[in-house]
Amino acid sequence: MHISKFFSIFARFFRIIGMKNFIYDESTIAFVTAAAQTCLLIERCNEHERDEWREQMLRLLPVLYLRTRLVEKQEALSDEEPQRFVAEEDYNYALIGMRNLLGTDDAYLDVFVDRGIYTDEVQTAYISEGLADIYQELKDLAAAFQTGQESVMHDAVVACREAFDEHWGQKLLAVLRALHAIQDSTY
């Protein structure tokens, strides 16, 4: 056996062990669990009263944020985009369900942020839309874990963590702020 082939096999073996350690790591499992709980609460929003659902979201979203931040950043195993599982119908079901539940509490004013630069531009944003966008990322992650394919699971965590940094982390914080404001008696 050529020495280069030996090192190639050796490197692949340690990469697989590293992948398994990452997807079965306590912080990754806690993140995936929080993601699944969030998806479930969103999917079953029509089974709750508005105030009860909002209170559960106010408790769950900070946990999701923290659990996501604690996941160690990794490199994807594949150069291809991770598989997407959420169909447009799933997204719309979640969006409409939350929109109906929240009613007039859905809309809030937000300051536009582009690449960390705040502007004076205030726009109307929607809790339901922000959560539906987050739901899409989280549900893709949860569905990847249901496949049981470790490489798919690994790359789904990597993609979801990167998407958190790029966009859905900010959406989560904006939605959390809006939900918190509803609790405030001066809202």
N, C-alpha and C positions, 0 to 999 in steps of 0.2 A: 504494500500500500504506500502510495506516495505521501510524503509528509504534508503536502498542501491539502490533500484529500482528508487526511486524518484531522488536521486543524479545522477544516470546514465542517466535518461531522461533529467535532468537539464543540465548536462555536454554536452550531445549530442546537446541540443538546442543552447547552447552558442558556440559550435564548428561550427554549421551550420551558426550562425550569423557571427562568425569570418571569415568563408569561404566566405560568401557573401560580407563582408566588404573588404576582400582581393581582390577578382576578380573584384569588381566594384570600387576599389580604383583608384584615379586619376593616380598614378604612374603605376599601372598595365595596365590600359586602354591605357596610353601613350606608354607603352612598346609594347603592342599587336598591336597598330596602326603602330608604327615604324616597327615592324616585318612584318606586312601585306604589307606596302609600299615597303619594301625591297624585299619581295617575288614577288610582282607585277613588280618591275623594273627588276628583274632577269628573270622572265618568259617572259617578253616582250622585252628582249634585242635586238631581231632581228628587232624591230620596230624603233631602234635608230641608229644614227651615232655613231661611236666609241668614238669620243671626247665628244659628248653630254652625252652619257651613263656614261662615266668615270667621267665627272664633276658631274653628279647627284649622282653617288656612293660616290664621295668624300664629298658631302654634307650630304648624308644620313647615311653613316656608323658611323661617330662620334655621330650623334643623337641616332642611335641604341645602340651604346656602352653606352652612358650616360643613356638612358632610361632603359637599362637592369640593370645597376649598381644601379639605384634608386628603383628597385623592392625589397621589403623587403623579406628576406629569410623566407620560411615557411616549415612546414612539410607536406608531402603528406598525403592525407586522406586514400588512399588505399595502401596496401602492394604490390600490383601487379604493374608491369611496365605499364606506360601510353600507351594508344593505339597509334600505328604508322599509319599514313595515307599516307605518301609519298612512292610510289612504285619505284622500280628501274628505270622504264621507265621515271618517273617524274624527278628523279635525273639526269639521262642521258640526258634528253631533256634540262634541265637547263645547265648542264655541256657543252654539245656540242654547244649550242647556244652562251654561253659566250666565249668558245674557238674559235669559228668562228669569233665572233665580235672582239676579242682582237688580233687575229693573232699572230704576233711575239712579241707583248707586253705582252703576257700571262705569259711567263716564267720570273722568277726573282731568284736571289740568296738569300738564307736565312741561318741563323745560326741555327743549331739544338739545341733545348732547351728541356731538360728532367727534369721535376720536379723542374723547376726554376734554373737549373744548365746549364750554357752556355758551349759549347764545341768549339773547333776549327774547327769542321766539318762543312763545307759549303756544302749545297745541293741545287739543283734546285727545286724550288717550282712553283706552278702555281696559278695565281689569280683565274682562272675558277674553279679549284679544291677546293680551300679554300672557295670560295663563294658558290659552290654547297654543300659543307658540312654544311655551315651555313644555307643555304636555306632549307636543309632537316630538321634541328631543328626548324626553324621558321615556315615552312609550316605545320609541325605537330602541332605546337601551334595554328596557325591560323585555321586549320581544326578542332581542338578540340573546339575552340570558336564557330565555325559554328554549332556544335551539339546542343548548347544551354543547355547542361547538366552541371550544376554548379560544380558538383564534378569532372567531366572530365576536365572542364576548369581549375579548381583549380590545379589539379595534373599536367596538361600540363604546367602551368606557373612554378610550382615548378621544374619539370623536365627540362624545358628549361633553367631556371635560374641556376640550378646545372650544366647542360652541358656547359653553358657559363663559369662558374668558372673552369670547368675541361678541356675544350678544345677549344670551338669555340670563346671565347673571345680573346685568343692568335692569332687564325687564322684571326679574324677580324682586329686586329692591324697589323699583317704582311701584309695582303692584302691592308690595308689602306696605309701603308708605301710604298708598291710597286706601287700602283696607284699614290701616290704623286710623287714618283721618275720619273714616266713617264712624269709628267708635267714639271719636271726640265729640262732645256735645255741641261744640261751636261749628261743626261741619255743616 
